[in-house]
Amino acid sequence: MAKKGDKRKLIGMVSEETGQRTYYTYKNSMNTPDKLTLRKYDPVSRKHVVFTETKKNLGRNEVKPRKH
């Protein structure tokens, strides 16, 4: 359970190539307010690709398209 004054949030990392959420990490939202992007290994495509930050509480392991 997160403490009341805790600045660190749990985020999911989604592969830009396959769209699956494989990694989860914590991020301090005060120090890094913009989206986090990391180059990590994707076990589905079996190579290193760029992973971007998404919310943890999505229902599936896919990125939902934004409504404009």
BALOBA-1460 file (C-alpha; in Angstrom, 3 decimals):
// residues 68
<rec num="1" residu="m" x="0.000" y="0.000" z="0.000"/>
<rec num="2" residu="a" x="1.365" y="3.416" z="-0.897"/>
<rec num="3" residu="k" x="1.867" y="5.963" z="1.831"/>
<rec num="4" residu="k" x="-0.096" y="9.201" z="1.795"/>
<rec num="5" residu="g" x="2.835" y="11.494" z="0.902"/>
<rec num="6" residu="d" x="4.533" y="9.030" z="-1.452"/>
<rec num="7" residu="k" x="5.603" y="10.626" z="-4.749"/>
<rec num="8" residu="r" x="6.568" y="7.364" z="-6.460"/>
<rec num="9" residu="k" x="3.946" y="5.830" z="-8.770"/>
<rec num="10" residu="l" x="3.791" y="2.333" z="-10.248"/>
<rec num="11" residu="i" x="3.826" y="2.468" z="-14.055"/>
<rec num="12" residu="g" x="3.690" y="-0.140" z="-16.807"/>
<rec num="13" residu="m" x="6.087" y="-0.167" z="-19.744"/>
<rec num="14" residu="v" x="4.520" y="-0.960" z="-23.158"/>
<rec num="15" residu="s" x="6.498" y="-2.142" z="-26.164"/>
<rec num="16" residu="e" x="6.109" y="0.117" z="-29.196"/>
<rec num="17" residu="e" x="6.591" y="-2.833" z="-31.535"/>
<rec num="18" residu="t" x="4.228" y="-5.467" z="-30.114"/>
<rec num="19" residu="g" x="1.991" y="-3.322" z="-27.852"/>
<rec num="20" residu="q" x="2.321" y="-5.667" z="-24.877"/>
<rec num="21" residu="r" x="3.044" y="-4.533" z="-21.346"/>
<rec num="22" residu="t" x="5.974" y="-6.599" z="-20.100"/>
<rec num="23" residu="y" x="7.750" y="-4.440" z="-17.521"/>
<rec num="24" residu="y" x="6.573" y="-2.540" z="-14.454"/>
<rec num="25" residu="t" x="8.614" y="0.022" z="-12.557"/>
<rec num="26" residu="y" x="8.277" y="2.892" z="-10.092"/>
<rec num="27" residu="k" x="8.723" y="6.516" z="-11.137"/>
<rec num="28" residu="n" x="9.030" y="9.691" z="-9.113"/>
<rec num="29" residu="s" x="6.500" y="11.947" z="-10.818"/>
<rec num="30" residu="m" x="7.934" y="15.090" z="-9.225"/>
<rec num="31" residu="n" x="11.404" y="14.607" z="-10.773"/>
<rec num="32" residu="t" x="10.264" y="13.255" z="-14.155"/>
<rec num="33" residu="p" x="6.837" y="14.661" z="-15.074"/>
<rec num="34" residu="d" x="7.011" y="13.628" z="-18.752"/>
<rec num="35" residu="k" x="6.576" y="10.082" z="-20.054"/>
<rec num="36" residu="l" x="9.419" y="7.662" z="-19.488"/>
<rec num="37" residu="t" x="10.944" y="5.826" z="-22.478"/>
<rec num="38" residu="l" x="13.469" y="3.025" z="-22.088"/>
<rec num="39" residu="r" x="15.127" y="0.620" z="-24.507"/>
<rec num="40" residu="k" x="14.569" y="-2.870" z="-23.097"/>
<rec num="41" residu="y" x="14.375" y="-6.480" z="-24.272"/>
<rec num="42" residu="d" x="11.016" y="-7.586" z="-25.684"/>
<rec num="43" residu="p" x="10.551" y="-11.343" z="-25.214"/>
<rec num="44" residu="v" x="7.755" y="-11.531" z="-27.806"/>
<rec num="45" residu="s" x="9.762" y="-10.073" z="-30.679"/>
<rec num="46" residu="r" x="13.037" y="-11.348" z="-29.135"/>
<rec num="47" residu="k" x="15.013" y="-8.126" z="-29.590"/>
<rec num="48" residu="h" x="15.612" y="-4.775" z="-27.905"/>
<rec num="49" residu="v" x="12.901" y="-2.195" z="-28.606"/>
<rec num="50" residu="v" x="11.685" y="1.084" z="-27.098"/>
<rec num="51" residu="f" x="9.227" y="0.805" z="-24.203"/>
<rec num="52" residu="t" x="7.067" y="3.787" z="-23.204"/>
<rec num="53" residu="e" x="5.205" y="4.547" z="-20.015"/>
<rec num="54" residu="t" x="1.495" y="3.835" z="-19.610"/>
<rec num="55" residu="k" x="-0.901" y="3.585" z="-16.682"/>
<rec num="56" residu="k" x="-0.714" y="0.405" z="-14.641"/>
<rec num="57" residu="n" x="-4.475" y="-0.028" z="-14.230"/>
<rec num="58" residu="l" x="-5.387" y="-0.798" z="-17.861"/>
<rec num="59" residu="g" x="-7.503" y="-3.909" z="-18.193"/>
<rec num="60" residu="r" x="-5.459" y="-5.646" z="-20.877"/>
<rec num="61" residu="n" x="-1.826" y="-5.676" z="-21.949"/>
<rec num="62" residu="e" x="-2.515" y="-3.405" z="-24.906"/>
<rec num="63" residu="v" x="-2.336" y="0.340" z="-25.355"/>
<rec num="64" residu="k" x="-5.776" y="1.866" z="-25.732"/>
<rec num="65" residu="p" x="-6.078" y="4.503" z="-28.482"/>
<rec num="66" residu="r" x="-6.639" y="8.047" z="-27.256"/>
<rec num="67" residu="k" x="-10.004" y="9.698" z="-27.879"/>
<rec num="68" residu="h" x="-9.695" y="13.216" z="-29.287"/>
